[in-house]
C-alpha cells in the first residue's frame, strides 16, 4: 500500500549498476531513483527548552526523539546523531530549524 504512513521504519537504498540508487522511504513506502552519490536533505523542527540546568531538544515528527545535554555546544551534534540513528539519514544531510519554546 503506497502512501500509507508507517512510522519509525527506516528508508532503504540499493545502488544499481547504471549509476542510479533506488530509495524506498520507510515511512510512506514511496520509491524513487536518484543518481548515485546524490543525498536528499531532510528537514526537521527541533523545540529547545531548559529544564533544571539541562538543554532539552525534542524533534517534531519523530516519536520519542528527545535529547538532553548540559552544554549548548553539544546539542547540535547530539540531535543530528539521534535523527540519523532513527531515520537512516546522514547527519550532514539533516537541516534543523531550531525553535525556542
C-alpha positions, 0 to 999 in steps of 0.5 A: 500500500503506497502512501500509507504512513508507517512510522519509525521504519527506516528508508532503504537504498540499493545502488544499481549498476547504471549509476542510479540508487533506488530509495524506498522511504520507510515511512510512506513506502514511496520509491524513487531513483536518484543518481548515485552519490546524490543525498536528499536533505531532510528537514526537521523542527527541533523545540529547545527548552531548559529544564533544571540546568539541562538543554532539552531538544525534542524533534517534531515528527519523530516519536520519542526523539528527545535529547538532553545535554548540559552544554549548548555546544553539544546539542547540535551534534547530539540531535543530528546523531539521534535523527540519523540513528532513527531515520537512516539519514546522514547527519550532514544531510539533516537541516534543523530549524531550531525553535525556542519554546 
